[in-house]
Amino acid sequence: MNNNLFSLKDKKILITGGLGLIGRHFAKIVSKNNGCAILIDILEENRGKEEALKIGENVSYYFCDITSSKSIRNLISDLKKDFGLIDVLVNNAARNPKVEGEKHDIINYDFENFPETEWDLDISVNITGAFLITKNLYQLIRKNTGVILNISSDLGLIAPNQSLYSHLLDSKGKKFYKPVTYSVSKSAIIGFTRYLSTYKIENGIRCNALAPGGIEATNDKKFLSKIHDLIPLRRMAKLDDLDGVFIYLISSASSYMNGAIVSIDGGRTSW
């Protein structure tokens, strides 16, 4: 077997939402495997660079608002100067209300009262942002070996089971619902992936999607008990569970995978 199949050595890998929970973990994987992680997020530039230094070697940070074409154009100018071409684009940025403890600070809305302003904001980050950054960065993705990896979710494949949240209250004491925008945008990411996988096939740029299940964090016991019953492996994912499939999908090991939607959810979407 070719020992270089899974190599990330010297690959330039740009990760949107790079300072979020999953983005940081992806950056650590890239760094540990001798790749170059380029993180973009909306944290102020100097603070972002400080955070990037904590993650590992060859991790850099650039401020970019992916909902702003002007901000993206400024980013591209910097990337051309500092890196030239990039090997991988990971569309990871997303708004997602965190379910942590029995109460949390996010104001949530049931479907009938979901505000248009929240819809517009969620869609602008979760799907329009992915469209804008990919559209503008496409010229910098290396042909023939370049990869786009879109991060979807198990909730892009199945509907959220709202009974998981029936005991949870938002900051105003109202019942928590997983918002409609999360499911809609993560489903849209799958359609976006299939479109890109067949676009300008002569360029040889592959596009796949990773659809992880929920990552266990500071979830309350009642929520964990409920969701474990919905997962054949009887647990939520740990961040480390993503390592192997992430490396596979952005390395030459997956050179014949294109347009694939890879679920990593402990079997939840198999029921």
Backbone as CSV, one residue per row, in Angstrom:
resi,resn,N_x,N_y,N_z,CA_x,CA_y,CA_z,C_x,C_y,C_z
1,MET,0.841,-1.199,0.000,0.000,0.000,0.000,0.872,1.243,0.000
2,ASN,0.440,2.243,-0.727,1.155,3.517,-0.779,1.067,4.213,0.579
3,ASN,2.203,4.369,1.253,2.216,4.966,2.590,1.870,6.450,2.588
4,ASN,1.860,7.058,1.389,1.558,8.484,1.298,0.079,8.767,1.039
5,LEU,-0.728,7.712,0.965,-2.143,7.882,0.645,-2.846,8.852,1.589
6,PHE,-2.554,8.746,2.880,-3.244,9.548,3.891,-2.433,10.782,4.303
7,SER,-1.384,11.080,3.566,-0.498,12.172,3.957,-1.151,13.542,3.756
8,LEU,-0.974,14.398,4.748,-1.387,15.797,4.630,-0.167,16.711,4.579
9,LYS,0.992,16.126,4.468,2.243,16.884,4.523,2.242,18.013,3.494
10,ASP,2.445,19.223,4.002,2.560,20.446,3.213,1.265,20.847,2.498
11,LYS,0.180,20.156,2.735,-1.085,20.565,2.123,-1.617,21.821,2.817
12,LYS,-2.142,22.738,2.030,-2.704,23.977,2.546,-4.223,23.800,2.639
13,ILE,-4.722,23.786,3.875,-6.109,23.408,4.127,-6.820,24.557,4.823
14,LEU,-7.770,25.180,4.127,-8.500,26.324,4.666,-9.796,25.844,5.317
15,ILE,-10.039,26.275,6.541,-11.193,25.830,7.326,-12.010,27.038,7.748
16,THR,-13.256,27.127,7.285,-14.132,28.212,7.736,-14.701,27.855,9.109
17,GLY,-15.069,28.881,9.871,-15.486,28.619,11.247,-14.371,27.945,12.018
18,GLY,-13.156,28.385,11.730,-11.969,27.690,12.212,-11.732,27.738,13.701
19,LEU,-12.387,28.665,14.404,-12.182,28.766,15.845,-13.359,28.201,16.643
20,GLY,-14.275,27.544,15.958,-15.338,26.826,16.643,-14.846,25.483,17.144
21,LEU,-15.714,24.740,17.806,-15.337,23.466,18.410,-14.767,22.488,17.377
22,ILE,-15.506,22.244,16.317,-15.051,21.282,15.305,-13.928,21.878,14.470
23,GLY,-14.012,23.166,14.156,-12.959,23.809,13.367,-11.597,23.716,14.029
24,ARG,-11.549,23.973,15.334,-10.286,23.858,16.070,-9.757,22.423,16.021
25,HIS,-10.677,21.469,16.172,-10.234,20.078,16.175,-9.684,19.683,14.803
26,PHE,-10.351,20.094,13.744,-9.834,19.819,12.397,-8.447,20.435,12.223
27,ALA,-8.266,21.654,12.741,-6.958,22.313,12.634,-5.881,21.514,13.363
28,LYS,-6.217,20.966,14.538,-5.265,20.135,15.277,-4.879,18.903,14.474
29,ILE,-5.857,18.275,13.837,-5.570,17.093,13.018,-4.609,17.453,11.901
30,VAL,-4.881,18.559,11.220,-4.016,18.995,10.117,-2.608,19.261,10.626
31,SER,-2.502,19.994,11.743,-1.202,20.336,12.299,-0.408,19.092,12.697
32,LYS,-1.062,18.150,13.370,-0.389,16.932,13.828,0.075,16.065,12.664
33,ASN,-0.558,16.240,11.512,-0.206,15.438,10.340,0.571,16.234,9.303
34,ASN,1.275,17.282,9.801,2.242,18.038,9.009,1.639,18.842,7.859
35,GLY,0.344,19.146,7.988,-0.273,20.024,7.010,-0.265,21.459,7.498
36,CYS,-0.763,22.352,6.664,-0.835,23.773,6.991,-2.311,24.143,7.113
37,ALA,-2.773,24.473,8.325,-4.168,24.828,8.564,-4.333,26.342,8.492
38,ILE,-5.229,26.773,7.625,-5.528,28.198,7.469,-6.944,28.412,7.997
39,LEU,-7.055,29.067,9.142,-8.348,29.235,9.782,-8.920,30.600,9.456
40,ILE,-10.211,30.638,9.143,-10.884,31.923,9.004,-12.101,31.923,9.918
41,ASP,-12.340,33.074,10.519,-13.459,33.231,11.445,-13.673,34.726,11.649
42,ILE,-14.592,35.080,12.534,-14.937,36.496,12.712,-14.388,37.076,14.015
43,LEU,-13.464,36.362,14.657,-12.782,36.917,15.822,-11.762,37.952,15.353
44,GLU,-11.633,39.028,16.115,-10.683,40.092,15.781,-9.299,39.506,15.475
45,GLU,-8.619,40.114,14.492,-7.413,39.522,13.893,-6.345,39.120,14.909
46,ASN,-5.943,40.021,15.788,-4.870,39.710,16.734,-5.261,38.604,17.700
47,ARG,-6.491,38.663,18.215,-6.958,37.613,19.117,-7.060,36.282,18.389
48,GLY,-7.500,36.321,17.143,-7.590,35.094,16.359,-6.235,34.450,16.146
49,LYS,-5.236,35.276,15.889,-3.883,34.751,15.699,-3.338,34.143,16.989
50,GLU,-3.678,34.757,18.114,-3.265,34.196,19.407,-3.895,32.823,19.619
51,GLU,-5.165,32.701,19.275,-5.853,31.413,19.411,-5.257,30.371,18.478
52,ALA,-4.910,30.775,17.271,-4.329,29.844,16.305,-2.997,29.290,16.808
53,LEU,-2.200,30.136,17.466,-0.911,29.689,17.997,-1.081,28.603,19.052
54,LYS,-2.207,28.644,19.776,-2.454,27.643,20.826,-2.800,26.272,20.236
55,ILE,-3.255,26.259,19.006,-3.749,25.008,18.403,-2.609,24.100,17.972
56,GLY,-1.565,24.657,17.381,-0.455,23.826,16.931,0.429,24.550,15.946
57,GLU,1.399,23.830,15.412,2.322,24.403,14.435,1.641,24.522,13.080
58,ASN,2.122,25.469,12.287,1.603,25.688,10.940,0.093,25.929,10.933
59,VAL,-0.378,26.668,11.936,-1.786,27.075,11.983,-1.826,28.597,11.914
60,SER,-2.479,29.130,10.891,-2.567,30.577,10.726,-4.029,31.014,10.758
61,TYR,-4.241,32.291,10.986,-5.596,32.808,11.139,-5.772,34.079,10.320
62,TYR,-6.951,34.183,9.690,-7.334,35.391,8.972,-8.777,35.744,9.336
63,PHE,-9.014,37.010,9.629,-10.390,37.448,9.828,-11.111,37.423,8.492
64,CYS,-12.316,36.864,8.481,-13.147,36.934,7.280,-14.599,36.690,7.658
65,ASP,-15.459,37.581,7.232,-16.898,37.400,7.358,-17.376,36.761,6.055
66,ILE,-17.703,35.476,6.091,-18.036,34.762,4.848,-19.383,35.185,4.264
67,THR,-20.134,36.018,4.969,-21.379,36.542,4.415,-21.143,37.841,3.648
68,SER,-19.899,38.316,3.619,-19.558,39.588,2.974,-18.599,39.350,1.814
69,SER,-19.027,39.679,0.597,-18.158,39.513,-0.575,-16.906,40.383,-0.467
70,LYS,-17.059,41.575,0.115,-15.898,42.453,0.281,-14.876,41.830,1.215
71,SER,-15.333,41.269,2.334,-14.428,40.620,3.280,-13.726,39.429,2.627
72,ILE,-14.443,38.684,1.813,-13.867,37.530,1.133,-12.827,37.985,0.114
73,ARG,-13.099,39.059,-0.608,-12.120,39.567,-1.578,-10.826,39.979,-0.880
74,ASN,-10.938,40.598,0.287,-9.741,40.964,1.052,-8.970,39.713,1.472
75,LEU,-9.699,38.678,1.882,-9.065,37.418,2.252,-8.313,36.823,1.072
76,ILE,-8.936,36.795,-0.082,-8.309,36.190,-1.262,-7.020,36.914,-1.620
77,SER,-7.032,38.214,-1.498,-5.811,38.981,-1.765,-4.686,38.541,-0.839
78,ASP,-4.997,38.345,0.448,-3.986,37.895,1.413,-3.541,36.474,1.119
79,LEU,-4.492,35.596,0.781,-4.146,34.193,0.518,-3.251,34.059,-0.710
80,LYS,-3.543,34.807,-1.747,-2.708,34.767,-2.953,-1.276,35.144,-2.620
81,LYS,-1.140,36.173,-1.798,0.188,36.670,-1.434,0.916,35.696,-0.516
82,ASP,0.197,35.109,0.447,0.845,34.292,1.474,0.965,32.817,1.112
83,PHE,0.042,32.305,0.296,0.021,30.861,0.041,-0.042,30.470,-1.434
84,GLY,-0.507,31.354,-2.287,-0.736,30.945,-3.669,-1.972,30.062,-3.728
85,LEU,-1.818,28.857,-4.222,-2.940,27.930,-4.321,-3.190,27.227,-2.986
86,ILE,-4.427,26.799,-2.780,-4.737,25.963,-1.621,-5.154,24.579,-2.110
87,ASP,-4.986,23.592,-1.251,-5.289,22.210,-1.620,-6.695,21.784,-1.219
88,VAL,-7.171,22.308,-0.093,-8.454,21.870,0.449,-9.216,23.054,1.035
89,LEU,-10.511,23.104,0.729,-11.417,24.047,1.379,-12.415,23.247,2.204
90,VAL,-12.478,23.535,3.503,-13.439,22.869,4.386,-14.496,23.896,4.789
91,ASN,-15.707,23.722,4.260,-16.821,24.613,4.604,-17.464,24.110,5.889
92,ASN,-17.015,24.674,7.002,-17.407,24.197,8.327,-18.256,25.207,9.100
93,ALA,-18.192,26.483,8.740,-18.863,27.531,9.518,-20.376,27.333,9.527
94,ALA,-20.979,27.494,10.699,-22.433,27.393,10.815,-22.893,27.961,12.148
95,ARG,-24.080,28.527,12.146,-24.747,28.895,13.392,-25.535,27.688,13.868
96,ASN,-25.395,27.369,15.160,-26.070,26.196,15.702,-26.290,26.418,17.195
97,PRO,-27.542,26.517,17.634,-27.776,26.734,19.066,-27.290,25.553,19.883
98,LYS,-26.552,25.829,20.948,-25.979,24.788,21.786,-26.972,24.359,22.860
99,VAL,-27.112,23.061,23.024,-27.981,22.509,24.056,-27.083,22.055,25.193
100,GLU,-26.884,22.926,26.167,-25.958,22.644,27.258,-26.646,22.940,28.587
101,GLY,-26.842,21.912,29.397,-27.534,22.087,30.662,-29.033,22.207,30.458
102,GLU,-29.769,22.383,31.528,-31.225,22.419,31.427,-31.745,23.775,30.972
103,LYS,-30.931,24.826,31.130,-31.274,26.138,30.600,-30.055,26.691,29.864
104,HIS,-30.292,27.533,28.880,-29.175,28.118,28.137,-29.555,29.520,27.711
105,ASP,-28.561,30.273,27.218,-28.748,31.696,26.978,-29.408,32.020,25.636
106,ILE,-29.496,31.040,24.741,-30.038,31.310,23.420,-31.559,31.397,23.474
107,ILE,-32.106,32.479,22.921,-33.553,32.578,22.805,-33.980,31.735,21.612
108,ASN,-34.888,30.831,21.835,-35.312,29.916,20.785,-36.761,30.196,20.411
109,TYR,-37.157,29.780,19.201,-38.495,30.035,18.703,-39.106,28.748,18.138
110,ASP,-40.391,28.542,18.403,-41.054,27.441,17.720,-41.272,27.843,16.257
111,PHE,-41.624,26.879,15.434,-41.693,27.116,13.999,-42.685,28.220,13.651
112,GLU,-43.845,28.222,14.306,-44.884,29.190,13.963,-44.462,30.628,14.235
113,ASN,-43.540,30.813,15.164,-43.103,32.164,15.547,-41.660,32.455,15.160
114,PHE,-41.098,31.632,14.292,-39.687,31.811,13.928,-39.524,33.106,13.127
115,PRO,-38.695,34.052,13.587,-38.582,35.362,12.926,-37.826,35.286,11.600
116,GLU,-38.244,36.113,10.662,-37.554,36.178,9.380,-36.108,36.636,9.559
117,THR,-35.878,37.494,10.553,-34.511,37.970,10.782,-33.579,36.821,11.171
118,GLU,-34.089,35.892,12.004,-33.286,34.732,12.390,-33.078,33.814,11.197
119,TRP,-34.120,33.606,10.410,-34.007,32.802,9.191,-32.906,33.371,8.293
120,ASP,-32.979,34.678,8.031,-32.007,35.307,7.134,-30.583,35.180,7.662
121,LEU,-30.402,35.358,8.975,-29.063,35.287,9.551,-28.502,33.875,9.483
122,ASP,-29.307,32.888,9.862,-28.841,31.497,9.832,-28.510,31.052,8.411
123,ILE,-29.393,31.353,7.476,-29.164,30.941,6.089,-27.959,31.668,5.504
124,SER,-27.774,32.941,5.891,-26.649,33.710,5.348,-25.305,33.119,5.752
125,VAL,-25.223,32.581,6.970,-23.972,31.971,7.425,-23.862,30.537,6.923
126,ASN,-24.911,29.741,7.145,-24.821,28.299,6.964,-24.762,27.857,5.509
127,ILE,-25.444,28.571,4.621,-25.426,28.138,3.219,-24.940,29.236,2.269
128,THR,-25.444,30.483,2.432,-24.962,31.551,1.546,-23.471,31.792,1.766
129,GLY,-23.024,31.719,3.007,-21.597,31.887,3.296,-20.757,30.822,2.619
130,ALA,-21.221,29.573,2.654,-20.501,28.494,1.977,-20.455,28.736,0.472
131,PHE,-21.570,29.211,-0.083,-21.621,29.539,-1.510,-20.625,30.637,-1.863
132,LEU,-20.628,31.723,-1.080,-19.776,32.868,-1.404,-18.292,32.539,-1.290
133,ILE,-17.909,31.849,-0.212,-16.487,31.555,-0.035,-16.007,30.573,-1.095
134,THR,-16.847,29.593,-1.440,-16.454,28.611,-2.453,-16.386,29.255,-3.829
135,LYS,-17.386,30.056,-4.145,-17.413,30.754,-5.442,-16.155,31.589,-5.652
136,ASN,-15.770,32.332,-4.627,-14.638,33.236,-4.765,-13.289,32.548,-4.629
137,LEU,-13.245,31.442,-3.885,-11.981,30.726,-3.686,-11.725,29.665,-4.752
138,TYR,-12.721,29.379,-5.559,-12.596,28.285,-6.531,-11.349,28.442,-7.403
139,GLN,-11.037,29.683,-7.752,-9.871,29.955,-8.595,-8.547,29.594,-7.914
140,LEU,-8.555,29.508,-6.558,-7.323,29.222,-5.826,-7.186,27.747,-5.440
141,ILE,-8.218,26.945,-5.699,-8.141,25.523,-5.338,-7.350,24.787,-6.411
142,ARG,-6.370,24.026,-5.971,-5.466,23.345,-6.889,-6.238,22.365,-7.784
143,LYS,-6.038,22.455,-9.077,-6.719,21.561,-10.007,-6.180,20.137,-9.892
144,ASN,-7.016,19.182,-10.229,-6.695,17.746,-10.286,-6.544,17.087,-8.923
145,THR,-5.955,17.766,-7.958,-5.836,17.169,-6.617,-6.605,17.955,-5.559
146,GLY,-7.247,19.062,-5.944,-7.957,19.907,-4.984,-9.224,19.250,-4.462
147,VAL,-9.576,19.609,-3.229,-10.734,19.004,-2.559,-11.567,20.085,-1.879
148,ILE,-12.886,19.960,-2.005,-13.820,20.746,-1.192,-14.547,19.760,-0.287
149,LEU,-14.511,20.001,1.009,-15.237,19.166,1.968,-16.253,20.042,2.684
150,ASN,-17.525,19.731,2.487,-18.601,20.471,3.131,-19.067,19.727,4.379
151,ILE,-19.232,20.457,5.465,-19.683,19.828,6.709,-21.197,19.995,6.824
152,SER,-21.897,18.886,6.671,-23.341,18.857,6.850,-23.628,18.350,8.264
153,SER,-24.593,17.488,8.422,-24.979,16.986,9.736,-25.905,15.791,9.533
154,ASP,-26.036,14.968,10.579,-27.061,13.930,10.493,-28.443,14.561,10.326
155,LEU,-28.597,15.812,10.790,-29.873,16.507,10.628,-30.028,17.118,9.240
156,GLY,-29.066,16.883,8.362,-29.244,17.144,6.941,-29.819,15.926,6.242
157,LEU,-29.825,14.795,6.950,-30.322,13.528,6.393,-31.647,13.103,7.006
158,ILE,-31.857,13.458,8.270,-33.093,13.124,8.973,-33.623,14.373,9.663
159,ALA,-34.890,14.327,10.043,-35.470,15.446,10.780,-35.038,15.384,12.241
160,PRO,-34.933,16.544,12.904,-34.635,16.511,14.339,-35.792,15.891,15.110
161,ASN,-35.462,15.083,16.076,-36.471,14.514,16.960,-36.687,15.505,18.099
162,GLN,-37.749,16.264,18.014,-37.955,17.356,18.967,-38.191,16.856,20.392
163,SER,-38.545,15.585,20.545,-38.750,15.067,21.900,-37.453,15.035,22.698
164,LEU,-36.317,15.079,22.005,-35.033,15.129,22.701,-34.906,16.389,23.554
165,TYR,-35.602,17.436,23.149,-35.440,18.745,23.786,-36.635,19.130,24.660
166,SER,-37.593,18.214,24.834,-38.863,18.564,25.476,-38.702,19.038,26.918
167,HIS,-37.614,18.657,27.571,-37.399,19.056,28.963,-36.549,20.312,29.079
168,LEU,-36.079,20.851,27.957,-35.145,21.975,27.980,-35.886,23.300,27.813
169,LEU,-35.393,24.314,28.506,-35.976,25.642,28.437,-34.937,26.639,27.946
170,ASP,-35.384,27.631,27.170,-34.460,28.674,26.749,-34.354,29.747,27.844
171,SER,-33.656,30.819,27.541,-33.371,31.827,28.562,-34.616,32.569,29.030
172,LYS,-35.722,32.441,28.306,-36.975,33.072,28.721,-37.949,32.053,29.313
173,GLY,-37.452,30.844,29.554,-38.294,29.825,30.158,-39.221,29.129,29.190
174,LYS,-38.990,29.328,27.885,-39.812,28.683,26.864,-39.186,27.358,26.437
175,LYS,-40.022,26.445,25.986,-39.561,25.145,25.532,-38.618,25.296,24.340
176,PHE,-37.540,24.517,24.350,-36.540,24.580,23.287,-36.958,23.698,22.111
177,TYR,-36.786,24.228,20.899,-36.954,23.450,19.672,-35.692,23.603,18.833
178,LYS,-35.253,22.521,18.234,-34.175,22.651,17.251,-34.713,23.475,16.088
179,PRO,-34.044,24.556,15.697,-34.629,25.482,14.725,-34.709,24.915,13.314
180,VAL,-35.700,25.370,12.590,-35.923,24.923,11.217,-34.719,25.232,10.331
181,THR,-34.048,26.344,10.595,-32.945,26.776,9.732,-31.767,25.806,9.740
182,TYR,-31.557,25.124,10.868,-30.419,24.203,10.921,-30.648,23.027,9.970
183,SER,-31.821,22.425,10.032,-32.125,21.302,9.149,-32.121,21.737,7.683
184,VAL,-32.750,22.874,7.401,-32.833,23.345,6.019,-31.442,23.606,5.454
185,SER,-30.589,24.294,6.217,-29.264,24.650,5.704,-28.363,23.429,5.562
186,LYS,-28.447,22.479,6.507,-27.596,21.293,6.409,-28.057,20.363,5.288
187,SER,-29.347,20.378,4.973,-29.836,19.655,3.791,-29.357,20.342,2.519
188,ALA,-29.393,21.673,2.531,-28.932,22.439,1.366,-27.451,22.206,1.083
189,ILE,-26.659,22.040,2.141,-25.228,21.772,1.967,-25.016,20.472,1.178
190,ILE,-25.891,19.500,1.382,-25.789,18.244,0.640,-26.066,18.481,-0.846
191,GLY,-27.101,19.267,-1.158,-27.363,19.615,-2.552,-26.219,20.405,-3.162
192,PHE,-25.641,21.319,-2.394,-24.493,22.116,-2.843,-23.309,21.203,-3.165
193,THR,-23.112,20.189,-2.338,-22.017,19.232,-2.550,-22.193,18.500,-3.878
194,ARG,-23.386,18.025,-4.129,-23.634,17.272,-5.371,-23.463,18.161,-6.600
195,TYR,-23.887,19.411,-6.480,-23.696,20.336,-7.594,-22.207,20.513,-7.899
196,LEU,-21.414,20.808,-6.856,-19.996,21.076,-7.060,-19.245,19.847,-7.564
197,SER,-19.715,18.652,-7.188,-19.006,17.427,-7.592,-19.069,17.192,-9.094
198,THR,-20.025,17.847,-9.775,-20.155,17.654,-11.223,-19.873,18.932,-12.009
199,TYR,-19.467,19.979,-11.308,-19.203,21.259,-11.964,-17.770,21.283,-12.511
200,LYS,-17.607,21.674,-13.770,-16.279,21.775,-14.400,-15.426,20.549,-14.063
201,ILE,-15.929,19.385,-14.423,-15.233,18.144,-14.055,-13.836,18.061,-14.652
202,GLU,-13.595,18.861,-15.700,-12.252,18.873,-16.291,-11.214,19.450,-15.328
203,ASN,-11.653,20.201,-14.309,-10.716,20.757,-13.322,-10.240,19.720,-12.319
204,GLY,-10.985,18.627,-12.188,-10.567,17.561,-11.274,-10.634,17.920,-9.808
205,ILE,-11.498,18.880,-9.451,-11.667,19.252,-8.049,-12.812,18.425,-7.471
206,ARG,-12.506,17.598,-6.489,-13.519,16.725,-5.897,-14.274,17.465,-4.788
207,CYS,-15.532,17.077,-4.596,-16.322,17.661,-3.513,-17.146,16.572,-2.842
208,ASN,-17.004,16.453,-1.529,-17.767,15.497,-0.731,-18.315,16.210,0.509
209,ALA,-19.228,15.543,1.187,-19.790,16.110,2.420,-19.642,15.114,3.552
210,LEU,-19.357,15.638,4.716,-19.301,14.856,5.946,-20.513,15.234,6.791
211,ALA,-21.267,14.225,7.226,-22.484,14.470,7.998,-22.351,13.827,9.378
212,PRO,-21.717,14.536,10.317,-21.533,13.964,11.661,-22.791,14.076,12.513
213,GLY,-22.922,13.143,13.452,-23.946,13.266,14.477,-23.498,14.261,15.524
214,GLY,-24.289,14.420,16.559,-23.963,15.377,17.608,-22.695,15.012,18.354
215,ILE,-21.933,16.040,18.731,-20.710,15.867,19.505,-21.035,16.057,20.977
216,GLU,-20.660,15.086,21.797,-20.948,15.201,23.223,-20.090,16.296,23.859
217,ALA,-20.748,17.176,24.578,-20.036,18.256,25.274,-20.569,18.314,26.700
218,THR,-21.139,19.445,27.090,-21.673,19.573,28.451,-23.186,19.383,28.438
219,ASN,-23.637,18.331,27.763,-25.065,18.045,27.673,-25.595,17.534,29.011
220,ASP,-26.864,17.835,29.279,-27.424,17.351,30.534,-27.756,15.862,30.431
221,LYS,-27.883,15.202,31.564,-28.036,13.749,31.618,-29.308,13.271,30.947
222,LYS,-30.384,14.037,31.086,-31.661,13.610,30.508,-31.578,13.605,28.979
223,PHE,-30.952,14.646,28.417,-30.763,14.705,26.964,-29.902,13.536,26.485
224,LEU,-28.797,13.264,27.189,-27.908,12.175,26.798,-28.628,10.834,26.839
225,SER,-29.414,10.611,27.868,-30.152,9.357,27.980,-31.111,9.186,26.805
226,LYS,-31.791,10.267,26.436,-32.742,10.203,25.330,-32.041,9.927,23.992
227,ILE,-30.964,10.669,23.730,-30.332,10.541,22.421,-29.572,9.224,22.286
228,HIS,-29.042,8.699,23.390,-28.359,7.411,23.330,-29.304,6.309,22.872
229,ASP,-30.582,6.420,23.210,-31.565,5.426,22.788,-31.835,5.484,21.283
230,LEU,-31.454,6.593,20.641,-31.679,6.750,19.206,-30.456,6.371,18.374
231,ILE,-29.359,6.016,19.034,-28.101,5.719,18.339,-27.723,4.265,18.588
232,PRO,-27.582,3.441,17.549,-27.226,2.042,17.757,-25.976,1.828,18.601
233,LEU,-24.980,2.707,18.487,-23.767,2.563,19.294,-23.929,3.119,20.706
234,ARG,-25.124,3.650,21.017,-25.509,4.066,22.373,-24.627,5.168,22.968
235,ARG,-24.126,6.047,22.111,-23.384,7.205,22.612,-23.321,8.265,21.522
236,MET,-23.095,9.517,21.936,-22.812,10.583,20.990,-21.351,10.487,20.555
237,ALA,-21.013,11.244,19.536,-19.638,11.228,19.036,-18.707,11.987,19.968
238,LYS,-17.465,11.542,20.007,-16.376,12.325,20.592,-15.642,12.977,19.423
239,LEU,-14.977,14.084,19.691,-14.276,14.769,18.608,-13.296,13.845,17.894
240,ASP,-12.611,13.005,18.650,-11.623,12.104,18.054,-12.247,11.118,17.075
241,ASP,-13.546,10.857,17.184,-14.204,9.952,16.255,-14.194,10.478,14.825
242,LEU,-13.970,11.776,14.672,-13.969,12.384,13.340,-12.617,12.295,12.639
243,ASP,-11.570,11.972,13.390,-10.207,12.108,12.868,-9.960,11.307,11.589
244,GLY,-10.234,10.012,11.657,-9.905,9.133,10.528,-10.645,9.487,9.258
245,VAL,-11.958,9.713,9.376,-12.741,10.001,8.182,-12.399,11.378,7.627
246,PHE,-12.050,12.328,8.499,-11.646,13.655,8.032,-10.359,13.559,7.213
247,ILE,-9.352,12.876,7.754,-8.093,12.716,7.020,-8.340,12.006,5.691
248,TYR,-9.162,10.974,5.726,-9.469,10.206,4.512,-10.069,11.098,3.431
249,LEU,-11.027,11.917,3.802,-11.765,12.696,2.809,-10.964,13.860,2.235
250,ILE,-9.939,14.336,2.938,-9.153,15.453,2.396,-7.800,15.003,1.847
251,SER,-7.514,13.711,1.915,-6.238,13.183,1.413,-6.462,12.430,0.101
252,SER,-5.361,12.011,-0.504,-5.466,11.274,-1.765,-6.000,9.858,-1.566
253,ALA,-6.170,9.438,-0.309,-6.749,8.121,-0.046,-8.171,8.019,-0.597
254,SER,-8.854,9.154,-0.692,-10.233,9.163,-1.199,-10.304,9.710,-2.624
255,SER,-9.259,9.469,-3.417,-9.124,10.107,-4.728,-10.240,9.763,-5.710
256,TYR,-10.987,8.675,-5.460,-12.087,8.322,-6.365,-13.446,8.617,-5.732
257,MET,-13.452,9.313,-4.616,-14.708,9.713,-3.981,-15.066,11.121,-4.415
258,ASN,-16.260,11.259,-4.945,-16.720,12.560,-5.419,-18.239,12.578,-5.346
259,GLY,-18.789,13.599,-4.697,-20.232,13.691,-4.556,-20.791,12.788,-3.472
260,ALA,-19.924,12.247,-2.625,-20.365,11.332,-1.572,-20.827,12.108,-0.341
261,ILE,-21.830,11.547,0.328,-22.310,12.094,1.595,-21.987,11.047,2.657
262,VAL,-21.022,11.326,3.501,-20.513,10.343,4.446,-21.075,10.655,5.835
263,SER,-21.937,9.792,6.325,-22.479,9.988,7.677,-21.564,9.296,8.694
264,ILE,-21.367,9.970,9.799,-20.591,9.406,10.902,-21.362,9.735,12.170
265,ASP,-22.322,8.837,12.473,-23.344,9.160,13.455,-23.683,7.991,14.373
266,GLY,-22.784,7.010,14.451,-23.034,5.864,15.295,-24.188,4.992,14.838
267,GLY,-24.660,5.229,13.600,-25.753,4.448,13.041,-27.113,5.075,13.190
268,ARG,-27.190,6.288,13.707,-28.499,6.901,13.978,-29.371,6.998,12.721
269,THR,-28.770,7.365,11.572,-29.573,7.522,10.364,-29.883,6.190,9.677
270,SER,-29.460,5.061,10.297,-29.762,3.738,9.744,-31.101,3.186,10.236
271,TRP,-31.653,3.755,11.322,-32.899,3.215,11.863,-34.003,3.328,10.818
